[in-house]
Amino acid sequence: MTSQTRQSIFLVDDDAVFLRLLAAEFLAFPEFRVTTFSTGELCLQQLHLNPDFIVLDYHLDGITPDSINGIDTLDKIKAISPGTPVVMLSSQDSIDVAVRCMHHKAFDYVVKSETAFLRIHKNIKAFFQYEKMEKELNWYMSKM
């Protein structure tokens, strides 16, 4: 990803207020292109757009009772696009929930709070720095 390319971020949360607040935080940075979804199903339908990063609510149970939850959505994302990093969000500050998310291959787990955006933003920066270093390392290794 070049510095001139905008990073595509999918935000998935059934809490409309939190989703709008989080989207507004991202839109303050010109390097991000944000798409929001209120259900996991809607996100999965647009996964062909190949987002660079996904922020996904753990529960996703507020819109319709038969909606798939965050963990099921995460599993489907990883089955379709295993390299796409996903940060899980939850209002639960629980180590059990965090561990469960990590077992399902989430990049990180962030508790919904007033500092959630800062943690997510740091995760995105860390992921792309890691990805850049990995590409450079692979390039150097191929030259040996």
TIRO-2110 file (N, C-alpha, C; in Angstrom, 1 decimal):
// TIRO-2110
0.8, -1.2, 0.0, N, 1, A
0.0, 0.0, 0.0, CA, 1, A
0.9, 1.2, 0.0, C, 1, A
0.7, 2.1, -1.0, N, 2, A
1.5, 3.3, -1.0, CA, 2, A
0.9, 4.4, -0.1, C, 2, A
1.7, 5.4, 0.2, N, 3, A
1.2, 6.4, 1.1, CA, 3, A
0.1, 7.2, 0.4, C, 3, A
0.0, 7.2, -1.0, N, 4, A
-0.9, 8.0, -1.7, CA, 4, A
-2.3, 7.2, -1.8, C, 4, A
-2.3, 6.0, -1.5, N, 5, A
-3.5, 5.2, -1.6, CA, 5, A
-4.3, 5.3, -0.3, C, 5, A
-5.6, 5.5, -0.4, N, 6, A
-6.4, 5.5, 0.7, CA, 6, A
-6.7, 4.1, 1.2, C, 6, A
-6.7, 3.9, 2.5, N, 7, A
-7.0, 2.6, 3.0, CA, 7, A
-8.5, 2.4, 3.2, C, 7, A
-9.0, 1.3, 2.7, N, 8, A
-10.4, 1.0, 2.8, CA, 8, A
-10.7, 0.3, 4.1, C, 8, A
-11.5, 0.9, 4.9, N, 9, A
-11.9, 0.4, 6.2, CA, 9, A
-13.4, 0.1, 6.2, C, 9, A
-13.7, -1.2, 6.6, N, 10, A
-15.1, -1.5, 6.8, CA, 10, A
-15.4, -1.5, 8.3, C, 10, A
-16.4, -0.8, 8.7, N, 11, A
-16.9, -0.7, 10.1, CA, 11, A
-18.2, -1.4, 10.2, C, 11, A
-18.3, -2.4, 11.1, N, 12, A
-19.5, -3.2, 11.2, CA, 12, A
-20.0, -3.2, 12.7, C, 12, A
-21.1, -2.6, 12.9, N, 13, A
-21.7, -2.5, 14.2, CA, 13, A
-23.2, -2.2, 14.2, C, 13, A
-23.9, -2.9, 15.0, N, 14, A
-25.4, -2.7, 15.0, CA, 14, A
-25.8, -1.5, 15.9, C, 14, A
-24.9, -1.0, 16.6, N, 15, A
-25.1, 0.2, 17.4, CA, 15, A
-24.9, 1.5, 16.5, C, 15, A
-26.0, 2.0, 16.0, N, 16, A
-25.9, 3.1, 15.0, CA, 16, A
-25.2, 4.3, 15.5, C, 16, A
-25.4, 4.6, 16.8, N, 17, A
-24.7, 5.8, 17.4, CA, 17, A
-23.2, 5.6, 17.4, C, 17, A
-22.8, 4.5, 17.9, N, 18, A
-21.3, 4.2, 18.0, CA, 18, A
-20.7, 4.1, 16.6, C, 18, A
-21.5, 3.5, 15.7, N, 19, A
-21.0, 3.3, 14.3, CA, 19, A
-20.7, 4.7, 13.7, C, 19, A
-21.7, 5.6, 13.9, N, 20, A
-21.5, 6.9, 13.3, CA, 20, A
-20.4, 7.7, 13.9, C, 20, A
-20.2, 7.6, 15.2, N, 21, A
-19.1, 8.2, 15.9, CA, 21, A
-17.8, 7.7, 15.5, C, 21, A
-17.7, 6.4, 15.3, N, 22, A
-16.4, 5.8, 14.9, CA, 22, A
-16.1, 6.2, 13.4, C, 22, A
-17.1, 6.2, 12.6, N, 23, A
-16.9, 6.6, 11.2, CA, 23, A
-16.5, 8.0, 11.1, C, 23, A
-17.1, 8.9, 11.9, N, 24, A
-16.7, 10.3, 11.9, CA, 24, A
-15.2, 10.4, 12.3, C, 24, A
-14.8, 9.7, 13.3, N, 25, A
-13.4, 9.7, 13.7, CA, 25, A
-12.4, 9.3, 12.5, C, 25, A
-12.8, 8.3, 11.8, N, 26, A
-12.0, 7.8, 10.7, CA, 26, A
-12.0, 8.8, 9.5, C, 26, A
-13.2, 9.4, 9.3, N, 27, A
-13.3, 10.4, 8.2, CA, 27, A
-12.5, 11.7, 8.4, C, 27, A
-12.1, 11.9, 9.6, N, 28, A
-11.2, 13.1, 9.9, CA, 28, A
-9.8, 12.9, 9.3, C, 28, A
-9.5, 11.7, 8.9, N, 29, A
-8.2, 11.4, 8.4, CA, 29, A
-8.3, 11.1, 6.9, C, 29, A
-7.7, 11.8, 6.0, N, 30, A
-7.9, 11.7, 4.6, CA, 30, A
-7.3, 10.4, 4.0, C, 30, A
-6.5, 9.6, 4.8, N, 31, A
-5.9, 8.4, 4.3, CA, 31, A
-6.9, 7.2, 4.4, C, 31, A
-8.1, 7.4, 5.0, N, 32, A
-9.1, 6.4, 5.1, CA, 32, A
-10.3, 6.6, 4.2, C, 32, A
-10.8, 5.5, 3.7, N, 33, A
-12.1, 5.5, 3.0, CA, 33, A
-12.9, 4.5, 3.8, C, 33, A
-14.0, 5.0, 4.3, N, 34, A
-14.8, 4.2, 5.3, CA, 34, A
-16.1, 3.8, 4.7, C, 34, A
-16.5, 2.5, 4.9, N, 35, A
-17.8, 2.0, 4.6, CA, 35, A
-18.4, 1.4, 5.8, C, 35, A
-19.6, 1.7, 6.1, N, 36, A
-20.2, 1.2, 7.4, CA, 36, A
-21.3, 0.2, 7.0, C, 36, A
-21.5, -0.8, 7.9, N, 37, A
-22.5, -1.8, 7.8, CA, 37, A
-23.1, -2.0, 9.2, C, 37, A
-24.4, -2.3, 9.2, N, 38, A
-25.1, -2.6, 10.5, CA, 38, A
-25.3, -4.0, 10.8, C, 38, A
-24.9, -4.9, 9.8, N, 39, A
-25.0, -6.4, 10.1, CA, 39, A
-23.8, -7.0, 9.4, C, 39, A
-23.5, -8.2, 9.9, N, 40, A
-22.4, -9.0, 9.3, CA, 40, A
-22.7, -9.4, 7.9, C, 40, A
-24.0, -9.7, 7.7, N, 41, A
-24.4, -10.2, 6.3, CA, 41, A
-24.1, -9.1, 5.3, C, 41, A
-24.4, -7.8, 5.6, N, 42, A
-24.2, -6.7, 4.7, CA, 42, A
-22.7, -6.6, 4.4, C, 42, A
-21.9, -6.7, 5.4, N, 43, A
-20.4, -6.7, 5.3, CA, 43, A
-19.9, -7.8, 4.3, C, 43, A
-20.4, -9.0, 4.6, N, 44, A
-20.0, -10.2, 3.8, CA, 44, A
-20.4, -10.0, 2.3, C, 44, A
-21.5, -9.4, 2.1, N, 45, A
-22.0, -9.1, 0.7, CA, 45, A
-21.0, -8.2, -0.1, C, 45, A
-20.3, -7.4, 0.7, N, 46, A
-19.4, -6.4, 0.0, CA, 46, A
-17.9, -6.8, 0.2, C, 46, A
-17.7, -7.9, 0.7, N, 47, A
-16.3, -8.4, 0.9, CA, 47, A
-15.5, -8.4, -0.4, C, 47, A
-16.2, -8.6, -1.5, N, 48, A
-15.5, -8.6, -2.8, CA, 48, A
-14.8, -7.3, -3.1, C, 48, A
-15.1, -6.2, -2.4, N, 49, A
-14.4, -4.9, -2.5, CA, 49, A
-13.1, -4.9, -1.9, C, 49, A
-12.7, -6.0, -1.2, N, 50, A
-11.4, -6.2, -0.6, CA, 50, A
-10.9, -5.0, 0.3, C, 50, A
-11.6, -4.9, 1.4, N, 51, A
-11.2, -3.8, 2.3, CA, 51, A
-9.8, -4.1, 2.9, C, 51, A
-9.1, -3.1, 3.2, N, 52, A
-7.7, -3.2, 3.8, CA, 52, A
-7.8, -3.6, 5.3, C, 52, A
-8.9, -3.3, 5.9, N, 53, A
-9.1, -3.5, 7.4, CA, 53, A
-10.5, -3.5, 7.7, C, 53, A
-10.9, -4.4, 8.7, N, 54, A
-12.3, -4.5, 9.1, CA, 54, A
-12.4, -4.3, 10.6, C, 54, A
-13.3, -3.5, 11.1, N, 55, A
-13.5, -3.3, 12.5, CA, 55, A
-14.9, -3.9, 12.7, C, 55, A
-15.0, -4.9, 13.6, N, 56, A
-16.3, -5.7, 13.7, CA, 56, A
-16.7, -5.8, 15.1, C, 56, A
-18.0, -5.5, 15.3, N, 57, A
-18.6, -5.7, 16.6, CA, 57, A
-18.8, -7.2, 17.0, C, 57, A
-18.6, -7.5, 18.2, N, 58, A
-18.6, -8.9, 18.7, CA, 58, A
-20.0, -9.5, 18.7, C, 58, A
-21.0, -8.7, 19.1, N, 59, A
-22.4, -9.2, 19.2, CA, 59, A
-23.2, -9.1, 18.0, C, 59, A
-23.4, -8.0, 17.4, N, 60, A
-24.2, -7.8, 16.2, CA, 60, A
-25.6, -8.4, 16.4, C, 60, A
-26.3, -8.1, 17.5, N, 61, A
-27.6, -8.7, 17.7, CA, 61, A
-28.7, -7.7, 17.9, C, 61, A
-28.4, -6.4, 17.5, N, 62, A
-29.4, -5.4, 17.7, CA, 62, A
-30.4, -5.1, 16.5, C, 62, A
-30.1, -5.5, 15.3, N, 63, A
-30.9, -5.2, 14.2, CA, 63, A
-32.0, -6.2, 14.0, C, 63, A
-31.6, -7.4, 13.8, N, 64, A
-32.6, -8.5, 13.6, CA, 64, A
-32.2, -9.7, 14.5, C, 64, A
-33.1, -10.4, 15.1, N, 65, A
-32.8, -11.5, 16.0, CA, 65, A
-32.1, -12.6, 15.3, C, 65, A
-32.2, -12.8, 14.0, N, 66, A
-31.6, -13.9, 13.3, CA, 66, A
-30.3, -13.5, 12.6, C, 66, A
-29.8, -12.3, 12.8, N, 67, A
-28.5, -11.9, 12.2, CA, 67, A
-27.4, -12.7, 12.8, C, 67, A
-26.4, -13.0, 12.0, N, 68, A
-25.2, -13.7, 12.5, CA, 68, A
-24.4, -12.8, 13.4, C, 68, A
-23.8, -13.4, 14.4, N, 69, A
-23.0, -12.6, 15.4, CA, 69, A
-21.6, -12.3, 14.8, C, 69, A
-20.9, -11.5, 15.6, N, 70, A
-19.6, -11.1, 15.2, CA, 70, A
-18.6, -12.2, 15.0, C, 70, A
-18.6, -13.2, 15.9, N, 71, A
-17.7, -14.4, 15.7, CA, 71, A
-18.0, -15.1, 14.4, C, 71, A
-19.2, -15.4, 14.1, N, 72, A
-19.6, -16.1, 12.9, CA, 72, A
-19.2, -15.2, 11.7, C, 72, A
-19.4, -13.9, 11.8, N, 73, A
-19.0, -13.0, 10.7, CA, 73, A
-17.5, -13.1, 10.5, C, 73, A
-16.8, -13.1, 11.6, N, 74, A
-15.3, -13.1, 11.6, CA, 74, A
-14.8, -14.4, 10.9, C, 74, A
-15.4, -15.6, 11.3, N, 75, A
-15.1, -16.8, 10.7, CA, 75, A
-15.3, -16.8, 9.2, C, 75, A
-16.4, -16.2, 8.7, N, 76, A
-16.8, -16.2, 7.3, CA, 76, A
-15.8, -15.3, 6.6, C, 76, A
-15.4, -14.1, 7.2, N, 77, A
-14.4, -13.2, 6.6, CA, 77, A
-13.1, -14.0, 6.4, C, 77, A
-12.7, -14.7, 7.4, N, 78, A
-11.4, -15.4, 7.3, CA, 78, A
-11.4, -16.5, 6.3, C, 78, A
-12.6, -17.1, 6.1, N, 79, A
-12.7, -18.2, 5.1, CA, 79, A
-12.6, -17.6, 3.7, C, 79, A
-13.2, -16.5, 3.5, N, 80, A
-13.2, -15.8, 2.2, CA, 80, A
-11.9, -15.1, 1.9, C, 80, A
-11.5, -14.3, 2.9, N, 81, A
-10.3, -13.5, 2.8, CA, 81, A
-9.4, -13.6, 4.0, C, 81, A
-8.6, -14.7, 4.1, N, 82, A
-7.8, -14.9, 5.3, CA, 82, A
-6.8, -13.8, 5.7, C, 82, A
-6.4, -13.1, 4.7, N, 83, A
-5.3, -12.1, 5.0, CA, 83, A
-5.9, -10.7, 5.4, C, 83, A
-7.2, -10.6, 5.4, N, 84, A
-7.8, -9.3, 5.8, CA, 84, A
-7.8, -9.2, 7.4, C, 84, A
-7.1, -8.2, 7.9, N, 85, A
-7.1, -8.0, 9.4, CA, 85, A
-8.4, -7.5, 9.9, C, 85, A
-8.9, -8.1, 11.0, N, 86, A
-10.1, -7.8, 11.6, CA, 86, A
-9.9, -7.5, 13.1, C, 86, A
-10.3, -6.3, 13.5, N, 87, A
-10.3, -5.9, 14.9, CA, 87, A
-11.7, -6.1, 15.5, C, 87, A
-11.8, -6.9, 16.5, N, 88, A
-13.1, -7.1, 17.1, CA, 88, A
-13.4, -6.0, 18.2, C, 88, A
-14.6, -5.5, 18.2, N, 89, A
-15.1, -4.5, 19.2, CA, 89, A
-16.1, -5.1, 20.1, C, 89, A
-16.1, -4.8, 21.4, N, 90, A
-17.2, -5.2, 22.3, CA, 90, A
-17.2, -4.3, 23.5, C, 90, A
-18.4, -4.2, 24.0, N, 91, A
-18.6, -3.4, 25.2, CA, 91, A
-18.2, -4.2, 26.4, C, 91, A
-18.0, -5.5, 26.2, N, 92, A
-17.5, -6.4, 27.3, CA, 92, A
-16.0, -6.3, 27.5, C, 92, A
-15.6, -6.0, 28.7, N, 93, A
-14.2, -6.0, 29.1, CA, 93, A
-13.9, -7.3, 29.7, C, 93, A
-13.8, -8.3, 28.9, N, 94, A
-13.7, -9.7, 29.4, CA, 94, A
-12.5, -10.4, 28.7, C, 94, A
-11.7, -11.0, 29.5, N, 95, A
-10.5, -11.7, 28.9, CA, 95, A
-11.0, -12.9, 28.1, C, 95, A
-12.1, -13.5, 28.6, N, 96, A
-12.6, -14.7, 27.9, CA, 96, A
-13.1, -14.3, 26.5, C, 96, A
-13.8, -13.2, 26.3, N, 97, A
-14.2, -12.7, 25.0, CA, 97, A
-13.0, -12.4, 24.2, C, 97, A
-12.0, -11.7, 24.7, N, 98, A
-10.8, -11.4, 24.0, CA, 98, A
-10.1, -12.6, 23.5, C, 98, A
-10.0, -13.6, 24.3, N, 99, A
-9.3, -14.8, 23.9, CA, 99, A
-10.1, -15.6, 22.9, C, 99, A
-11.4, -15.6, 23.0, N, 100, A
-12.2, -16.2, 22.0, CA, 100, A
-12.0, -15.5, 20.6, C, 100, A
-12.0, -14.2, 20.6, N, 101, A
-11.8, -13.5, 19.4, CA, 101, A
-10.4, -13.8, 18.7, C, 101, A
-9.4, -13.9, 19.6, N, 102, A
-8.1, -14.2, 19.1, CA, 102, A
-8.0, -15.6, 18.5, C, 102, A
-8.7, -16.5, 19.2, N, 103, A
-8.7, -17.9, 18.7, CA, 103, A
-9.4, -18.0, 17.3, C, 103, A
-10.3, -17.1, 17.0, N, 104, A
-10.9, -17.0, 15.7, CA, 104, A
-10.2, -16.1, 14.7, C, 104, A
-8.9, -15.8, 15.0, N, 105, A
-8.0, -15.1, 14.2, CA, 105, A
-8.3, -13.6, 14.0, C, 105, A
-8.8, -13.0, 15.0, N, 106, A
-8.9, -11.6, 15.0, CA, 106, A
-7.5, -11.0, 15.2, C, 106, A
-7.3, -9.8, 14.6, N, 107, A
-6.0, -9.2, 14.7, CA, 107, A
-5.8, -8.6, 16.2, C, 107, A
-6.9, -8.1, 16.7, N, 108, A
-6.9, -7.6, 18.1, CA, 108, A
-8.4, -7.5, 18.6, C, 108, A
-8.5, -7.2, 19.9, N, 109, A
-9.8, -7.0, 20.5, CA, 109, A
-9.7, -5.7, 21.2, C, 109, A
-10.7, -4.8, 21.0, N, 110, A
-10.8, -3.5, 21.6, CA, 110, A
-12.1, -3.3, 22.3, C, 110, A
-12.1, -2.9, 23.5, N, 111, A
-13.3, -2.6, 24.3, CA, 111, A
-13.8, -1.2, 23.8, C, 111, A
-15.1, -1.2, 23.6, N, 112, A
-15.8, 0.1, 23.2, CA, 112, A
-15.7, 1.1, 24.4, C, 112, A
-15.0, 2.2, 24.1, N, 113, A
-14.8, 3.2, 25.1, CA, 113, A
-14.5, 4.5, 24.4, C, 113, A
-14.2, 5.6, 25.1, N, 114, A
-13.9, 6.8, 24.5, CA, 114, A
-12.5, 6.8, 23.8, C, 114, A
-11.7, 5.8, 24.2, N, 115, A
-10.4, 5.6, 23.5, CA, 115, A
-10.3, 4.5, 22.5, C, 115, A
-11.5, 3.9, 22.1, N, 116, A
-11.5, 2.8, 21.2, CA, 116, A
-10.9, 3.2, 19.8, C, 116, A
-11.2, 4.4, 19.3, N, 117, A
-10.7, 4.9, 18.0, CA, 117, A
-9.2, 4.9, 18.1, C, 117, A
-8.6, 5.4, 19.1, N, 118, A
-7.1, 5.5, 19.2, CA, 118, A
-6.5, 4.1, 19.2, C, 118, A
-7.1, 3.2, 19.9, N, 119, A
-6.5, 1.8, 19.8, CA, 119, A
-6.7, 1.2, 18.4, C, 119, A
-7.8, 1.4, 17.8, N, 120, A
-8.0, 0.8, 16.5, CA, 120, A
-7.1, 1.5, 15.5, C, 120, A
-6.9, 2.8, 15.6, N, 121, A
-6.0, 3.5, 14.7, CA, 121, A
-4.6, 3.0, 14.9, C, 121, A
-4.2, 2.8, 16.1, N, 122, A
-2.8, 2.2, 16.3, CA, 122, A
-2.7, 0.8, 15.7, C, 122, A
-3.8, 0.0, 15.8, N, 123, A
-3.8, -1.3, 15.2, CA, 123, A
-3.6, -1.3, 13.7, C, 123, A
-4.3, -0.4, 13.1, N, 124, A
-4.2, -0.2, 11.6, CA, 124, A
-2.8, 0.2, 11.2, C, 124, A
-2.2, 1.1, 11.9, N, 125, A
-0.8, 1.6, 11.6, CA, 125, A
0.1, 0.4, 11.9, C, 125, A
0.0, -0.3, 12.9, N, 126, A
0.9, -1.4, 13.3, CA, 126, A
0.8, -2.5, 12.2, C, 126, A
-0.4, -2.8, 11.8, N, 127, A
-0.6, -3.8, 10.7, CA, 127, A
0.1, -3.4, 9.4, C, 127, A
-0.1, -2.2, 9.0, N, 128, A
0.5, -1.8, 7.7, CA, 128, A
2.0, -1.7, 7.8, C, 128, A
2.5, -1.3, 9.0, N, 129, A
4.0, -1.3, 9.2, CA, 129, A
4.6, -2.7, 9.1, C, 129, A
3.9, -3.6, 9.8, N, 130, A
4.3, -5.0, 9.8, CA, 130, A
4.2, -5.6, 8.3, C, 130, A
3.2, -5.3, 7.6, N, 131, A
3.0, -5.8, 6.3, CA, 131, A
4.1, -5.2, 5.4, C, 131, A
4.5, -3.9, 5.5, N, 132, A
5.6, -3.3, 4.8, CA, 132, A
6.9, -4.0, 5.1, C, 132, A
7.2, -4.2, 6.4, N, 133, A
8.4, -4.9, 6.8, CA, 133, A
8.5, -6.3, 6.2, C, 133, A
7.3, -7.0, 6.2, N, 134, A
7.3, -8.4, 5.7, CA, 134, A
7.6, -8.4, 4.2, C, 134, A
7.0, -7.5, 3.5, N, 135, A
7.3, -7.4, 2.0, CA, 135, A
8.8, -7.1, 1.8, C, 135, A
9.3, -6.2, 2.5, N, 136, A
10.7, -5.8, 2.3, CA, 136, A
11.6, -7.0, 2.7, C, 136, A
11.3, -7.7, 3.8, N, 137, A
12.1, -8.9, 4.1, CA, 137, A
12.0, -10.0, 3.0, C, 137, A
10.8, -10.2, 2.5, N, 138, A
10.6, -11.2, 1.5, CA, 138, A
11.4, -10.8, 0.2, C, 138, A
11.4, -9.5, -0.1, N, 139, A
12.2, -9.0, -1.2, CA, 139, A
13.7, -9.3, -1.0, C, 139, A
14.2, -9.0, 0.2, N, 140, A
15.6, -9.2, 0.5, CA, 140, A
15.9, -10.7, 0.4, C, 140, A
15.1, -11.5, 1.0, N, 141, A
15.3, -12.9, 1.0, CA, 141, A
15.3, -13.5, -0.4, C, 141, A
14.5, -13.0, -1.3, N, 142, A
14.5, -13.5, -2.7, CA, 142, A
15.7, -13.1, -3.4, C, 142, A
16.5, -12.1, -3.0, N, 143, A
17.7, -11.7, -3.6, CA, 143, A
18.9, -12.5, -3.2, C, 143, A
18.8, -13.3, -2.2, N, 144, A
19.9, -14.1, -1.7, CA, 144, A
20.0, -15.4, -2.4, C, 144, A
END
